[in-house]
Amino acid sequence: MLYKTKGTCSVGILVELEPDHTIRKVEFIGGCSGNTQGVASLVQGMKAEDAITRLKGIRCGSKPTSCPDQLSRALEKALEETA
């Protein structure tokens, strides 16, 4: 699933979930390469619900959102689509 981000340097996030909601793959399009690769690597193999809890609400400087926060929103959307 492709999620179009809002308010961040990245412009999109590709998310793949296993049927049991385990995160198979995350790929950011744009953004700070090292940071987004690190976040994507850290959440791989994690349950989507756990990643959402950890990432939701993280801000980037004075911005009201961040790439990790946008990932939590992408995961929420992915879960909605599988429901």
C-alpha positions as CSV (number, residue, x, y, z in Angstrom):
1,M,0.0,0.0,0.0
2,L,1.3,3.5,-0.8
3,Y,0.5,6.2,1.7
4,K,1.0,9.8,0.6
5,T,2.5,11.8,3.4
6,K,1.6,15.3,4.6
7,G,3.8,17.8,6.2
8,T,7.2,16.0,5.9
9,C,10.2,15.9,3.5
10,S,9.2,12.4,2.5
11,V,6.4,12.3,-0.1
12,G,5.2,8.7,0.4
13,I,5.6,5.5,2.3
14,L,5.2,2.0,0.9
15,V,3.9,-0.4,3.6
16,E,3.6,-4.2,3.3
17,L,1.9,-6.1,6.2
18,E,1.6,-9.9,6.8
19,P,-1.9,-11.2,7.4
20,D,-1.2,-11.2,11.2
21,H,-0.4,-7.4,11.1
22,T,3.4,-8.0,11.3
23,I,5.3,-5.4,9.3
24,R,6.9,-7.1,6.3
25,K,8.4,-4.0,4.6
26,V,8.5,-0.2,4.9
27,E,10.0,2.1,2.3
28,F,10.0,5.9,2.5
29,I,10.0,7.9,-0.7
30,G,12.1,11.0,-0.1
31,G,13.0,12.4,3.2
32,C,16.3,12.1,5.2
33,S,17.7,8.8,3.8
34,G,19.6,7.6,6.8
35,N,16.8,8.4,9.2
36,T,14.0,6.9,7.1
37,Q,16.0,3.8,6.4
38,G,16.7,3.4,10.1
39,V,13.0,3.8,11.1
40,A,12.0,1.3,8.3
41,S,14.6,-1.2,9.5
42,L,13.6,-0.9,13.2
43,V,9.9,-1.5,12.6
44,Q,10.4,-4.5,10.2
45,G,9.1,-7.6,12.0
46,M,7.1,-5.6,14.6
47,K,3.4,-5.7,14.9
48,A,1.8,-2.7,13.3
49,E,-0.2,-1.9,16.4
50,D,3.0,-1.7,18.5
51,A,4.8,0.5,15.9
52,I,1.8,2.8,15.9
53,T,1.9,3.2,19.7
54,R,5.6,4.0,19.6
55,L,5.6,6.4,16.6
56,K,2.3,8.3,16.8
57,G,2.7,11.9,17.8
58,I,6.5,12.3,17.2
59,R,7.2,15.7,15.9
60,C,10.0,17.0,13.7
61,G,11.2,20.3,15.1
62,S,8.4,22.8,15.1
63,K,6.4,20.7,12.6
64,P,3.2,19.1,14.0
65,T,4.3,15.7,12.4
66,S,7.3,13.7,11.3
67,C,8.2,10.8,9.1
68,P,7.8,8.4,12.1
69,D,4.4,9.9,12.8
70,Q,3.4,9.7,9.2
71,L,4.4,6.0,9.3
72,S,2.0,5.5,12.2
73,R,-0.8,7.0,10.1
74,A,0.2,4.8,7.1
75,L,0.1,1.7,9.3
76,E,-3.3,2.7,10.6
77,K,-4.6,3.1,7.1
78,A,-3.1,-0.3,6.1
79,L,-4.9,-1.9,9.1
80,E,-8.2,-0.3,8.1
81,E,-7.8,-1.7,4.6
82,T,-7.2,-5.2,5.9
83,A,-10.2,-5.1,8.2
